[in-house]
């Protein structure tokens, strides 16, 4: 399957974003990569508890 890279805008508090950048840097990742990893973990946990998400 070919993956299409998309962009989206996130609105959040400045302090939260600064702390997120700190955590990403601590892990040696960009903020984008840190968010991608967190999203994948969150989806995997959801699918374990519920059921696999099937996209049409």
C-alpha positions in Angstrom: 0.0 0.0 0.0 1.3 3.4 -0.9 1.4 5.9 2.0 0.4 9.5 1.4 2.0 12.0 3.7 -0.4 14.7 4.9 -0.2 17.8 7.0 -2.5 19.0 9.7 -2.5 21.9 12.1 -2.6 21.5 15.9 -3.8 24.2 18.2 -2.6 23.9 21.8 -1.2 25.9 24.7 2.3 27.3 24.3 3.5 25.6 27.6 2.2 22.2 26.5 4.0 22.5 23.1 7.2 23.6 24.7 7.2 20.6 27.1 6.4 18.3 24.1 9.4 19.7 22.2 11.5 19.0 25.3 10.3 15.4 25.5 10.9 14.8 21.8 14.4 16.3 22.1 15.1 14.1 25.1 14.2 11.0 23.0 16.4 12.3 20.2 13.4 12.8 17.8 11.8 15.6 16.0 8.4 16.7 17.4 6.7 15.4 14.3 8.3 11.9 14.8 7.5 11.9 18.5 3.8 12.7 17.8 3.7 10.0 15.1 5.1 7.4 17.5 2.6 8.4 20.2 -0.3 8.2 17.7 0.7 4.7 16.6 1.0 3.5 20.2 -2.4 5.0 21.0 -4.1 3.4 18.0 -2.5 0.0 18.8 -3.7 0.2 22.4 -7.2 1.1 21.2 -7.3 -1.8 18.7 -6.1 -4.2 21.5 -9.0 -3.1 23.8 -11.7 -2.9 21.1 -11.1 -4.2 17.6 -8.9 -3.6 14.6 -9.9 -0.4 12.8 -10.7 -1.2 9.2 -10.5 1.7 6.8 -12.5 1.6 3.6 
